[in-house]
């Protein structure tokens, strides 16, 4: 409000309403005096008296009201959102990559017992054929050729329902 010290209370109210409308619109607002009058909830005489001085704080281009300071603040907001989005995506990508590495290690070392396997974070029972598993250090594990992955997560197995160990 630094550039409006000479405004009356009514002018301040009208100015703030127009700034809020501008902000909610995320940019310039239509220069429609009748619409702005209705928004102001002022009587016609008061609006016509106060509006010209408030209008001086805006510029009119292509039938729209522009406000330099609000445009600057909106641009900062867009820039901040883009930076946060990029940061969030980079963080998610890193977390997924770290998680992927852990999943790859976990899936590779998963022990299969009686055809029951753990897939992602939910238990799914799968009956496995003899050629779907191999023995390593006395444990039966899912053969790598029978794993199907999406984004590095094991989601399906080549197995039949008839054969169990």
ZADO-706311 format. One line per 2 residues: number of its first residue (from 1); their letters; for each residue x, y, z of N, C-alpha, C. Coordinates in pm, whole numbers, padded with zeros to 5 digits, always signed. Layout:
N
NUM> a> X:Y:Z:X:Y:Z:X:Y:Z | ... .
//
This chain:
165
1> xx> +00083:-00119:+00000:+00000:+00000:+00000:+00087:+00125:+00000 | +00215:+00107:-00022:+00308:+00218:-00021:+00281:+00324:-00127 .
3> xx> +00221:+00284:-00239:+00198:+00383:-00344:+00056:+00439:-00340 | -00016:+00414:-00230:-00154:+00464:-00220:-00179:+00541:-00090 .
5> xx> -00082:+00620:-00042:-00102:+00687:+00087:-00212:+00793:+00086 | -00245:+00843:-00029:-00348:+00947:-00037:-00487:+00890:-00060 .
7> xx> -00499:+00759:-00071:-00630:+00697:-00094:-00719:+00710:+00029 | -00847:+00727:+00003:-00946:+00721:+00112:-00968:+00573:+00147 .
9> xx> -01039:+00550:+00254:-01070:+00411:+00293:-01149:+00340:+00182 | -01240:+00412:+00122:-01320:+00355:+00013:-01231:+00321:-00106 .
11> xx> -01140:+00408:-00140:-01048:+00381:-00251:-00958:+00262:-00220 | -00910:+00254:-00095:-00828:+00138:-00056:-00906:+00008:-00073 .
13> xx> -01031:+00009:-00029:-01115:-00110:-00042:-01134:-00150:-00187 | -01164:-00054:-00272:-01183:-00079:-00415:-01054:-00130:-00478 .
15> xx> -00945:-00065:-00443:-00813:-00103:-00496:-00780:-00248:-00458 | -00799:-00283:-00330:-00771:-00419:-00285:-00861:-00522:-00353 .
17> xx> -00987:-00488:-00372:-01077:-00578:-00443:-01029:-00602:-00586 | -00983:-00498:-00651:-00934:-00512:-00788:-00805:-00593:-00792 .
19> xx> -00717:-00571:-00693:-00593:-00648:-00685:-00625:-00797:-00662 | -00720:-00825:-00572:-00760:-00965:-00546:-00818:-01029:-00672 .
21> xx> -00903:-00955:-00743:-00960:-01005:-00867:-00849:-01035:-00969 | -00754:-00947:-00977:-00639:-00962:-01068:-00560:-01088:-01031 .
23> xx> -00533:-01106:-00901:-00456:-01221:-00853:-00531:-01352:-00880 | -00660:-01353:-00847:-00740:-01474:-00870:-00751:-01508:-01018 .
25> xx> -00748:-01406:-01100:-00753:-01424:-01245:-00617:-01465:-01301 | -00514:-01460:-01217:-00375:-01490:-01253:-00325:-01401:-01368 .
27> xx> -00375:-01278:-01369:-00331:-01184:-01470:-00432:-01074:-01494 | -00414:-01001:-01601:-00498:-00885:-01631:-00648:-00916:-01627 .
29> xx> -00723:-00816:-01584:-00868:-00831:-01575:-00935:-00745:-01681 | -01051:-00791:-01724:-01128:-00720:-01826:-01167:-00581:-01774 .
31> xx> -01145:-00481:-01856:-01183:-00346:-01818:-01330:-00326:-01852 | -01412:-00370:-01758:-01557:-00360:-01770:-01604:-00282:-01648 .
33> xx> -01626:-00154:-01667:-01658:-00065:-01555:-01783:-00112:-01481 | -01883:-00159:-01552:-02007:-00205:-01488:-01981:-00328:-01401 .
35> xx> -01902:-00421:-01452:-01867:-00542:-01374:-01787:-00504:-01250 | -01691:-00415:-01266:-01611:-00369:-01153:-01697:-00297:-01050 .
37> xx> -01797:-00221:-01097:-01889:-00153:-01006:-01966:-00255:-00924 | -02018:-00359:-00987:-02093:-00462:-00915:-02004:-00533:-00814 .
39> xx> -01881:-00561:-00854:-01787:-00628:-00764:-01759:-00542:-00642 | -01754:-00413:-00659:-01717:-00322:-00550:-01824:-00310:-00442 .
41> xx> -01947:-00340:-00477:-02062:-00326:-00385:-02080:-00182:-00335 | -02027:-00089:-00411:-02046:+00053:-00380:-02168:+00103:-00457 .
43> xx> -02230:+00209:-00404:-02339:+00266:-00484:-02277:+00335:-00605 | -02356:+00356:-00705:-02307:+00407:-00835:-02236:+00542:-00818 .
45> xx> -02293:+00631:-00739:-02236:+00765:-00722:-02096:+00756:-00658 | -02084:+00675:-00550:-01955:+00661:-00481:-01852:+00595:-00573 .
47> xx> -01896:+00490:-00644:-01803:+00422:-00736:-01752:+00519:-00840 | -01840:+00594:-00904:-01800:+00689:-01009:-01707:+00798:-00955 .
49> xx> -01722:+00832:-00828:-01637:+00933:-00766:-01498:+00877:-00736 | -01490:+00754:-00683:-01365:+00696:-00635:-01286:+00619:-00742 .
51> xx> -01355:+00563:-00838:-01290:+00475:-00936:-01180:+00541:-01018 | -01197:+00665:-01067:-01092:+00724:-01151:-00955:+00729:-01084 .
53> xx> -00950:+00762:-00956:-00821:+00769:-00887:-00759:+00630:-00870 | -00844:+00529:-00843:-00794:+00390:-00830:-00745:+00342:-00966 .
55> xx> -00817:+00376:-01070:-00781:+00333:-01206:-00643:+00382:-01247 | -00597:+00494:-01189:-00463:+00548:-01221:-00352:+00450:-01185 .
57> xx> -00377:+00357:-01096:-00275:+00261:-01053:-00265:+00143:-01150 | -00352:+00139:-01249:-00355:+00034:-01350:-00327:+00096:-01486 .
59> xx> -00286:+00012:-01579:-00277:+00057:-01718:-00378:-00023:-01799 | -00431:+00039:-01902:-00529:-00028:-01987:-00462:-00063:-02119 .
61> xx> -00461:-00194:-02150:-00406:-00242:-02277:-00499:-00348:-02333 | -00537:-00334:-02456:-00623:-00431:-02525:-00750:-00462:-02446 .
63> xx> -00809:-00359:-02387:-00935:-00377:-02313:-00920:-00446:-02178 | -00795:-00457:-02130:-00772:-00522:-02000:-00692:-00429:-01910 .
65> xx> -00717:-00444:-01781:-00643:-00367:-01681:-00519:-00446:-01641 | -00406:-00379:-01644:-00279:-00441:-01606:-00225:-00368:-01482 .
67> xx> -00155:-00445:-01398:-00094:-00387:-01278:+00049:-00437:-01270 | +00143:-00346:-01284:+00285:-00381:-01294:+00333:-00464:-01174 .
69> xx> +00302:-00421:-01053:+00351:-00491:-00934:+00293:-00632:-00922 | +00164:-00646:-00949:+00102:-00779:-00939:+00158:-00870:-01048 .
71> xx> +00184:-00816:-01166:+00246:-00896:-01273:+00383:-00949:-01228 | +00459:-00865:-01158:+00591:-00906:-01108:+00575:-01019:-01006 .
73> xx> +00481:-01002:-00914:+00459:-01103:-00810:+00407:-01234:-00869 | +00320:-01226:-00969:+00270:-01347:-01036:+00384:-01419:-01109 .
75> xx> +00472:-01342:-01172:+00587:-01402:-01241:+00679:-01472:-01141 | +00700:-01412:-01023:+00781:-01475:-00919:+00718:-01607:-00875 .
77> xx> +00586:-01605:-00862:+00514:-01725:-00819:+00529:-01837:-00922 | +00515:-01804:-01048:+00530:-01903:-01155:+00672:-01959:-01153 .
79> xx> +00771:-01871:-01137:+00911:-01915:-01132:+00934:-02006:-01012 | +00880:-01969:-00896:+00895:-02051:-00776:+00830:-02188:-00793 .
81> xx> +00711:-02191:-00852:+00642:-02318:-00876:+00725:-02407:-00969 | +00782:-02348:-01074:+00864:-02425:-01168:+00987:-02480:-01099 .
83> xx> +01053:-02399:-01016:+01172:-02445:-00943:+01136:-02558:-00848 | +01026:-02542:-00775:+00984:-02647:-00682:+00945:-02774:-00755 .
85> xx> +00880:-02758:-00870:+00842:-02874:-00949:+00964:-02950:-00997 | +01062:-02875:-01050:+01186:-02938:-01096:+01258:-03007:-00980 .
87> xx> +01264:-02939:-00865:+01328:-02997:-00748:+01256:-03121:-00700 | +01124:-03116:-00700:+01045:-03232:-00659:+01064:-03349:-00753 .
89> xx> +01065:-03320:-00883:+01084:-03427:-00982:+01224:-03487:-00970 | +01325:-03401:-00947:+01461:-03450:-00931:+01472:-03537:-00806 .
91> xx> +01408:-03491:-00697:+01409:-03568:-00573:+01339:-03702:-00590 | +01224:-03700:-00658:+01150:-03824:-00681:+01231:-03919:-00768 .
93> xx> +01295:-03863:-00869:+01376:-03947:-00958:+01490:-04013:-00880 | +01553:-03935:-00792:+01661:-03990:-00710:+01608:-04097:-00616 .
95> xx> +01493:-04066:-00550:+01436:-04166:-00458:+01399:-04293:-00532 | +01339:-04278:-00652:+01302:-04396:-00730:+01427:-04472:-00773 .
97> xx> +01532:-04399:-00809:+01656:-04467:-00850:+01715:-04542:-00732 | +01718:-04477:-00613:+01768:-04546:-00493:+01680:-04665:-00459 .
99> xx> +01549:-04644:-00467:+01454:-04751:-00438:+01469:-04863:-00539 | +01491:-04825:-00666:+01510:-04924:-00773:+01630:-05012:-00742 .
101> xx> +01740:-04948:-00700:+01861:-05023:-00668:+01832:-05121:-00555 | +01760:-05075:-00453:+01724:-05163:-00341:+01633:-05275:-00389 .
103> xx> +01533:-05242:-00474:+01441:-05344:-00525:+01515:-05447:-00608 | +01608:-05401:-00692:+01684:-05495:-00774:+01762:-05591:-00686 .
105> xx> +01825:-05538:-00582:+01900:-05624:-00491:+01807:-05717:-00416 | +01694:-05665:-00370:+01599:-05746:-00295:+01541:-05855:-00383 .
107> xx> +01497:-05817:-00505:+01437:-05916:-00593:+01538:-06022:-00632 | +01659:-05982:-00655:+01761:-06079:-00695:+01789:-06178:-00583 .
109> xx> +01779:-06131:-00460:+01812:-06216:-00346:+01689:-06275:-00279 | +01568:-06254:-00336:+01446:-06306:-00274:+01446:-06457:-00272 .
111> xx> +01404:-06513:-00162:+01393:-06657:-00148:+01250:-06697:-00177 | +01233:-06800:-00258:+01101:-06850:-00292:+01077:-06977:-00211 .
113> xx> +00972:-06978:-00136:+00941:-07096:-00056:+00803:-07146:-00091 | +00791:-07271:-00133:+00664:-07335:-00168:+00584:-07252:-00267 .
115> xx> +00649:-07186:-00360:+00579:-07114:-00466:+00518:-06982:-00423 | +00541:-06938:-00301:+00485:-06812:-00254:+00592:-06704:-00269 .
117> xx> +00558:-06596:-00333:+00656:-06490:-00356:+00602:-06358:-00306 | +00692:-06267:-00276:+00652:-06131:-00237:+00675:-06041:-00358 .
119> xx> +00569:-05973:-00402:+00575:-05886:-00517:+00545:-05744:-00471 | +00634:-05651:-00505:+00621:-05511:-00460:+00594:-05511:-00310 .
121> xx> +00486:-05444:-00267:+00457:-05440:-00125:+00332:-05521:-00090 | +00287:-05608:-00178:+00170:-05691:-00148:+00205:-05837:-00172 .
123> xx> +00148:-05923:-00093:+00175:-06067:-00109:+00088:-06123:-00220 | +00147:-06200:-00309:+00075:-06269:-00415:+00126:-06412:-00420 .
125> xx> +00035:-06508:-00418:+00077:-06647:-00427:+00089:-06686:-00573 | +00201:-06742:-00610:+00225:-06788:-00746:+00279:-06930:-00737 .
127> xx> +00218:-07020:-00809:+00273:-07155:-00817:+00375:-07155:-00927 | +00491:-07210:-00901:+00601:-07205:-00995:+00632:-07343:-01049 .
129> xx> +00667:-07349:-01175:+00712:-07476:-01233:+00857:-07497:-01194 | +00903:-07619:-01206:+01040:-07654:-01168:+01141:-07569:-01244 .
131> xx> +01114:-07536:-01374:+01209:-07458:-01450:+01198:-07308:-01423 | +01104:-07266:-01337:+01090:-07126:-01301:+01183:-07086:-01188 .
133> xx> +01243:-07185:-01123:+01329:-07155:-01011:+01465:-07220:-01030 | +01560:-07173:-00957:+01689:-07238:-00955:+01735:-07241:-00811 .
135> xx> +01825:-07330:-00780:+01871:-07346:-00643:+02005:-07276:-00626 | +02016:-07200:-00519:+02139:-07128:-00490:+02162:-07135:-00340 .
137> xx> +02275:-07187:-00300:+02309:-07199:-00158:+02199:-07270:-00079 | +02137:-07369:-00141:+02034:-07446:-00072:+01897:-07383:-00074 .
139> xx> +01882:-07265:-00135:+01753:-07198:-00142:+01703:-07199:-00285 | +01571:-07205:-00301:+01512:-07197:-00434:+01475:-07051:-00461 .
141> xx> +01523:-06998:-00573:+01499:-06858:-00609:+01433:-06850:-00746 | +01367:-06741:-00770:+01303:-06717:-00899:+01411:-06697:-01005 .
143> xx> +01402:-06776:-01110:+01500:-06763:-01219:+01483:-06626:-01284 | +01592:-06554:-01308:+01583:-06420:-01368:+01506:-06416:-01499 .
145> xx> +01510:-06524:-01577:+01441:-06524:-01706:+01290:-06525:-01690 | +01240:-06555:-01570:+01096:-06561:-01548:+01041:-06436:-01481 .
147> xx> +01126:-06338:-01459:+01082:-06212:-01399:+01036:-06118:-01509 | +00930:-06047:-01483:+00887:-05939:-01572:+00882:-05814:-01487 .
149> xx> +00942:-05707:-01537:+00949:-05586:-01457:+00889:-05467:-01530 | +00841:-05372:-01451:+00798:-05242:-01500:+00868:-05140:-01413 .
151> xx> +00949:-05057:-01472:+01024:-04959:-01396:+01116:-05023:-01294 | +01160:-05144:-01324:+01252:-05214:-01235:+01185:-05292:-01125 .
153> xx> +01053:-05278:-01107:+00982:-05352:-01003:+00928:-05482:-01062 | +00949:-05592:-00994:+00898:-05720:-01041:+00747:-05717:-01027 .
155> xx> +00676:-05740:-01140:+00530:-05733:-01137:+00463:-05861:-01182 | +00533:-05949:-01251:+00470:-06072:-01299:+00576:-06180:-01314 .
157> xx> +00529:-06304:-01313:+00619:-06418:-01323:+00565:-06515:-01425 | +00655:-06585:-01490:+00613:-06693:-01579:+00597:-06816:-01491 .
159> xx> +00474:-06857:-01465:+00447:-06972:-01378:+00316:-07034:-01416 | +00294:-07155:-01373:+00166:-07222:-01397:+00101:-07251:-01263 .
161> xx> -00027:-07272:-01265:-00101:-07294:-01142:-00094:-07440:-01097 | -00054:-07533:-01187:-00060:-07675:-01151:+00055:-07721:-01064 .
163> xx> +00174:-07670:-01092:+00292:-07727:-01028:+00334:-07651:-00904 | +00353:-07725:-00798:+00410:-07671:-00675:+00523:-07762:-00636 .
165> x> +00608:-07720:-00546:+00720:-07800:-00502:+00678:-07888:-00387 .
//
